[in-house]
Amino acid sequence: MSTKTETPVKKKNQKKIQCFWSWVIGSVILRLIIIYFPKNLNLSSRPEVSTPLTSIRRLAEGYWLKQSSMSPYAGSMYHGSPLLLTLLGPLTVKRIEGQPDHLLCSLVFVIADVVTAMLICAAGKKLQAAYSSSLQSIGLHHLSEDSDILPSGDFAALLYLWNPFTIVACVGLSTSAIENLMVVVTLYGACARLAPLAAFGWVMATHLSLYPAILIIPVILLFGYGPDAPPRKLFRQRTNLEVDDSASGDRSCLEDELVNEKRMLNVFSWRPVVLFLFWALLWSSYVLVLCGIYVQQHSGLQEMFKSTYGFILTIQDLSPNIGVFWYFFAEVFDFFRSFFLIVFHGNILLMILPLALRLNHRPCFLAFVYIVLSSMLKSYPSVGDSALYLGLLGLFAYELKDMQFSFFLFSGYVGVSLLSPVMHNLWIWRGTGNANFYFATAIGYACLQIILVVESVSAMLNHDRMITKLTTAKLQNVKS
């Protein structure tokens, strides 16, 4: 009987796996087709795709300067990591006869996207398993069964691979694919409680683009409390009820067991956090040593910090992009520039603590919110940043299924994607528009991200309130 019932389940799982991998292979084939055939599709020059920090052309220029025994940061062209020059620089020089330029770099970005999707899928499965077990522990078995119906990990991975923003960033040779991979490595390592892997991903992501440094808060919460779960007060209520309703004969044994469980739910586990911080310090030392060796012939680490992190924080390049900083600082008086730099960068820091206090029981979702905020308020954003958080959004498909304005957000992203190149063409090439045309699409893009943050957080809190009401009603029925 058991073999007969197990075989249909195994066949169904095999079909799901085959379907998933067919979609993954299809996304890879689509990328390769776009790379090979459209000869005139020059996405690497688009301001929405390539920024001064993610442009492959600037990276190739920096590598050429290094090969010419000059500083890669001379001439204010390259502002990225020296480690990227070591990894991707030789690939920008090598040419395969009869093949598109930078073909080897394109293959690296395709592989990075696939690995990122696989890690998102693995992290989603761990989150879903942990969340289902949490729902079962508080007696909401029907919700745990409903959450298992939708494989959020597979859905998020395919959403990332087939997202037009991801495809455009990959084909446009944007190094944001490498940055996204490091961020996902951080989240997967934290979900799997692999401190060395999470620390490596966090150090590399921070080294590449600085803004992922704020992810240390959700990563610490992941190591301390574990993956996303319902509010912890629900576990305490159920534990107290079971202690009160236990029989008098075996009350002491059951009470000891439940007190231990309660202690596990409430106590913050410092050991994995300390281990993560130790590995983060170790990886940071390795990165600094490698960077120091690479730039030792020039001004050393001081020049690297000034040309990378200083370039990000001072916003020296005001070339148009899909962000809001370039237009504002092109118009503001130099006397007020330092003040507004503090205000703009302080917006991210002001939101970190309140969100962490309210969403500390959902550290993975907190990381998603932080990624959206940094993508919206960073100095040089690109569509690769949107590709990451839209892919991670699929991890919470079950909790956010009742999110309002979903169709409005989808239509808004489609509209901005179509209008941005049109307005840029009217301004730069045809001369029938001005900077306000293009900046209007950037403002609309920022507003969409604000709505996404507000609605997703609101939907998640409503989901938690629904779980609280169901648990409270069930406990009241048990007491009565």
N, C-alpha and C positions, 0 to 999 in steps of 0.2 A: 504494500500500500504506500509506503513512504517513497519508494523509487518511482512509482507511477505519478505521485503528486509532485515530486521534485523535478522530473524531466520537463514538464511544461514551463516551470519557473526558470529552469536553466536555459531552455530555448528562447524564452522571452528576454532574458538578460543578454544572451548572445546576440540577439537581433538588435537590442539597444546599443550594445558595444559596436557592432558592425555599422549601424546607422551613424553613430557618433563619429567613428573614424572615417567614414565616407565623407561626412561634412568637413572634417578637418583636412583631408586630402584635397577635397574640392576647393577649399580656401587657398591652399598652397598652389594649386594649379592656376587658380585665378590670378594670384600675384605674379606667377611666372609669365603668364600670358601678357599681362599688362607691362611687365618689365621688358619683354622681348619685342613685341610687335608695334605698339604705338611709338614710332621714332620721334615724333614731334611733341610728345606729351612730356613737357619739362616741368614736372611738379616740384622739383627741388628748388626752383626759383620763386615759388609762391610764398608770400609772407605768412599765410595761414599755416604752412607746413614747416618751413625752415625759419629759424630765428638765429640771431648771432651766436647762440649757445648750441644749437642743434644742426646747423648747416654743414653738409658734407663738403661743400666747396671751401668753407672757411677751415675745416679740418685739413683738407688737402693743402691749402695754403700754409697752414701752420707746420705741416709735415715737410713741405718744401723748404721752409725757412730753417727747420731743424737740420735737414740734410745739407743745407748750405752753410752750416756751422754758425747759424744765427739763433737768437732766441725765438722760440715758436710764438712768443707773445709780442714780438716786435711788429710795429706797423699797425697795431690795434685791429688785427684781423681775427685771430683765434683767441677764444676766451673759454675753452673747455678744459677738460682734464688732460694732463700729460699721459696718463695711462691709456686714454682713448687713442692718442697719437701712436702709441706703441702697438695697440691692437688693430686699429683700422687704417693707420697711415700707410703701411706697405700695400694694403689692398687698393688704395686710391691710385697708386703708381702703376701697378701691374695691369696690363691690358691683354685681352684675349682677342686675337685677330678675327674679325667678322662678328664679334659679339658687342652688345651695348657697353658703353663706358660704365665703370664702377659696378660691373656685374658681380664681382666677388663680394663687395660691400652689400649689395642687394641680397645675396644669398645669406649673409650673416644676419641681416635684419629679418628675413623670412624665418630663419631658424629661431631667432630670438622671440618672434611672435608666437611660434608654435610652442616653444618651451614655456612662455608666459601663460598661454592658454592651458597647458597641461597642469601647471602649478595652481592656477585658479581653480581648475576642476578638482584637484586633490584637496585644496583648502576648503572648497565648497562641500565636499563629502565629509570632511572632518567636522565642519560646522554643523551640517545637517544631522549627523549622528549624535553630536553632543546636545543639540537643541531638542531632538526627539527624546533622548533619554531624560533630559530635564523636564519636559512636559509629562512624561510618564511618571516621574518621581513625585509630581504634585497631583497626580490623578487625572490628568487631561489626556487620556489615551486616544480619544477620537481626534484631537488636534494633532497628536504625534503621527497618527496614521495619515491624516490629510497632508502634513508637511512632507511625508515620505513619498507621496504620489508625484510631486514635482521635483525632479532631480536638479536642484539649483546649481550644483557644480557644473554639470554638463551644459546647462542652459547658459551660465555665465561664460564658460569657455567659448562656446559657439557665438555668443553675443560679442565677445571681444574679437574673435577671428573674423567674423563677417561684418563687423562695424565698418561702414565706409571711411570713417576717420582713421581707423587702424590701417586699412588698406592703403589709403592715400599717404599716411605717414611712412609706411613701409616702402612703397614705390617711390615716394619723394625723397628717399635716402635721409630721413631725419633720424638723428641719434636718440630721439625720444624712445625708440623701441628698446634700447639698452637700458635707459633710465626706468622705463616701466617694468622691465624684467627684474631689475634690482629691487624695486618696491614690492613686487609680488613675491620675490624670494624672501623678503623680510616678513611679509604676512604669513606665508606658508610655514616658514621656520618657527614663527611664534605659535601658530595653530598646532603644529606638530610637536611643539615644545623642544625644538632643536636649537639650543642657544647659540652654538657656533654658526649655524647657517643663518639664523635671524640676525645675528650681529654683523656677519659679513654683508648681507643684503642692505642693512641699514647704513653701515659705514660707506659702502660704495654708492648707494643712492644719494646720501648726503654729500658725498664728495663730488658727484656728477652735477647736481643741480641745487644743493643747499636746502631747498624747501622741505624735502622729506625728513629733515631733522626733527620736525614736530611730531613725527610718527613714533617717537620714543615713548610718548605717553600711552597710546593704545597698546604698544608692544609690551610695555611693563605691566599694564593691566591684563593682557593676555597671559603672560607668564605668572602673574600673581593670583588672578582669580580663575583663569581658564577661559574657554571660548564663550561666545554669546549665550546667554541664558535668560529666562524670565527674571523679574525683580527678585532679589534674594529674600525679601520679607515674606514672600509666598512660601518659601521652604521653611522659614522659621514658624509660620502659622501652622503648617501641616505637622511639623515636628512637635510643637507644643500640644496640638490636638491628639496626636497619637500617644503622647506620654500621658495625657489626662484620661484617655479612654482605655489604657492598657489594664489588664487584669491585675488584681492585687497580688496574686501569687508570684507571677513572673514580672512584676512591675520594675523591680530594681535592674534586672538584666536588660530589659527593653529600654529602660530609661538611660542606662549607660551607653547602649548602642546608638540611641537617637541623639544623645548629647555629643557623642563623637562625630556623628554625621553633621550636626549643627555646627560644631566647631570647624569642621572641614569647609562648610559653606561660608562661614563668617571670617575666618582668619586669612589674612593675606599671606601667601607663601613667598617668603623673601629669598629662599635659596635659589630657585631658578632665575630670579631677577638679578641677584648678585652674580650668578654665573653668566648671564647675558651681558651685564655691564663689564665684567672682566674680559669677555671675548670681544666686546666692542672696543675696549681700550687697546687690546692686543692687535686687532685688525687695523685700528686707526694708526697705531705705531708703524705697522707694516706699510700702509699706504703712504704715510709721510716719508718713510725711508725711501720707498721706491720713487716717489715724486722728487725727493731731494737729489737722488742719484741722477734722475733724468735731466734736471735743470741745474745741476751743480756747476756747469761750465759758464753759466750766465749769472743772473742776480740771485739765484737760489729760490727758496720757498717764499721769500718776501714778495718777489715779483709774481710768483704764481698766485698767491693769495690776493694780491692787488688786481691782477688781470682776470681772475675768475670770480671770487666772492665779492671783491670790491666792485667789479663791473656789474654784478647782479644787484647789489644794494644801492649803488649810486646812479644807476640807469643812465649810463653815458651815451648809449646808442639809442637814438630816437627815431629809428626807421619804423615805418608803419607795421603793425601786427594786429592780431585780433584781440589784444588787450586794451586797457583804457589808460595805461600810464603814458604812452608815447605822446598822445595828443595833449594831455594835461601839462606835462613838463615841457612840451614845446611852446606852450603859451604862457606859463607862469614866469614871473620875474625871478631873476637869479637870487635876489635878496631873500626870497621866501622858499627857495628850493630845498634847503636843508630841513626846514620846518615841515614841509609837505612830504619829504622823504620819510621822516619819522612817523607822520600821520598815516601814510599809505602802508608802510610796513608794519606799523603797530596794529592795524586792523586785524591781521591774522593772530597776533599774540593776544589781543583782547578777547578773542572768541575761544581760545584754547581751554582755559580753565572752566568757564561755565558749561561748555559742552561735555568736558570730561566729568564734571560732577553729576550731570544729569544722565549721561549715557555710560557710566562706568561699568554697568552690568552687560553692556554690549560693546566690547572693545573693537571688534572687527567692523561693526557699523560706524563706530566713532572714527576709525581709520579712514573709512570711505568718506565721511563728512569732511575730515581734515584734507583729504586729497582734492575734493571738490573746491574747498575754500582756497587752497594754495594754487590750484589751477586758475581760479578766477582772479586772484590778487597777486600773482607772480609778475615779475617784471617783463618777461619775454615768453608769453604763453604760445602754445601751438595746438593744433588739432590732436596731436599725440597725447596730450594731457587729458583731453576729453575722452579719447579712446579708452584710457585706463579706467577712469571712474565710471563710464557707462558700462564697461565690462564687469566691474565689481558690483554694479547695481544689480546684476542678475543673481548675485549670491543671496539677496534678500527678497527674491521674487515672491515668496510665500507671505512674508511679513508685510510687504508693501503692495499687495495685490489690490487693496482698496484705496490706493493713493489717488487723490483728485488731480485733475488737470493733466492727466497722462497724455491724452490726445493733443492737448494744447502744447505741451512740451515737445512731443514728437514733431508736430507741425512747425513749431518754432525753430527747432534744430535744422529741419529740412529747409525752411525758408532762409535762415542765416547762411547755410551752406551754399545755397544757390545765389543769394544776393551779394555775398561778400566778393566773389571774383568779378561780378558784374560792376559793382560800384568801384572796385579797384581799377577796372579797365576804363570806366568813364572818367576817372580822376587822372590816372597816369598816362594812358595811351591816347585817348580820344580828346581829352581836354575839355569835355563838356560838363564836367563836374568839379568838385573841389574836395578837400580833405573831410569836410563834414559828411559827405555821402558815405565814405568808407567808415568813418568813425561811428556813424549811426548804426551800422551793422555790429560794430564792436560793443556798443552800448546795449543793443538788443541781445547779443550773445551773453553779456554779463548778467542781464536781467533774467534770462532763462536759467542760468546757473543759480542765481539767488532763489528763484522759484523752486528749482529742483531741491535745494538744500532745505528750504522751509517745508515743502510738502513731504519730503521723505522723512524728515525728523518728526513731523506731525503724525504721519501715518505709522511710524514705528512706535511712538508714544501711545497712539490710539490702540495699536495692537497689544501693547503691554497692559493698557487699561482694560481691554476686553478679557485678557487672561486673568487679571486680578479679579474682575467681577465674577467670572466663571468659578474661579477657585474659592472666592468668598462665599458664593451661593452654595457650592458643594459642601464646604465646611459647615455652613449653617444647617444644611439638611442633615448632615451627619450628627451634629450636636442635638438637633431636635428629635 
